C-alpha cells in the first residue's frame, strides 16, 4: 500500500510540473528547457526557509513561489524578442547557469544558508522537515499523499480556469500568430512575462512538495535530464490542452515502475527507460504528433 501511495505522490508532483510547463509550451508556443531549474529553485528555497528560518510549509512554499516568479524574468525577458531555436538556446543557458549555481555555491567552512554556503553544493541539503501546516505535522505517507493530491487538484482547477479565461485564449492566439495579436493592440510581452511567472511559480510549488516529501535535495533535481523528462511528459500527453500533461505524467512515470516487475537489473533498467522514452517520442512524432490526449498539432 505504501508503494502505491509513494507512486501517487510522485504522479501528483510531476502532474503539477507538466501542467505548468504546458502553459508555456502548449499555450505560448515557446519551447523551454529550463523548467527543472525552477523546480530545483523552489525546492532549495523551501528547504532553506524551513531549515534555516524555521518557517512552516505555507510561508516557505509561498517564498519559493515568489523567488521562482522573480527568477522567471531571466527567461521571460528574452522571450520578448526570440522564438524557435534561438529561444531554446537561451533557455538551455538559463538551465545550465542555475544548475551550476546550485552545484557550486558552497563552502564547507560556512554554515548552511549563509552567503558563502547557500546550497551546500554537490552534498545537497539533508534532513528537510516534513510539512507543518497550521500546527499539523504531515508525517505519514498517507497524509502526504492527501496533501499532494489536494495541491494537484487545486492546481488543476486554477489551470482550467486560466485556460477558459480571456488571458488563456490570448496565449493560444499568440501561439498561432503573435504578429496578428499584436496588430490587435494586445500586449504580448506582458502576457509572456505573466505566463512564465505563473509556470515557474507552480514549478516551485512542486519543488517544495518534493523536498518536503523526500527530505533531501541535491543539484541533480535541477539537471537537464529532468527538464527533458518534464518536456517529454507534455509532448507525449499532448500540448496545448488540459488533459494532455496529466496523461503524459502518468504514462512516463509508470514506464520505469513497470520495469521493476520484469526482474531487470537496475543498471540495464535505467538505460532501458531512456530507450523507451526515446522510442516513445519518435513514435508519437510520427504517428500522433498531437500526443496521446492532444488536440493541437504542435509544430
Buried (B, 14 or more C-beta within 10 A) or exposed (E): EEEEBBBBBBBBBBBBBBBBBBBBBBBBBBBBBBBBBBBBBBBBBBBBBBBBEEBBBEEBBBBBBBBBBEBBEBBBBBBEEBEEEEBBEBBBBBBBEBBEBBBEBBEEEEEBBEEEBBBBBEEBBBEBBBBBBEEEEBEEBEBBBBBBBEBBEEBBEEBEEBBEEEBBEBBBBBBEEBEEBEEEEBEBBEBBBBBBBBBBBBBBBBBBBBBBBBEEBBBBBBBBEBBBBBBBBBBBBBBBBBBBBBBBBBBBBEBBEEBEEEEEEEEEBEEBBEEBBEEBBEEBEEEBBBBBBBEBEBE
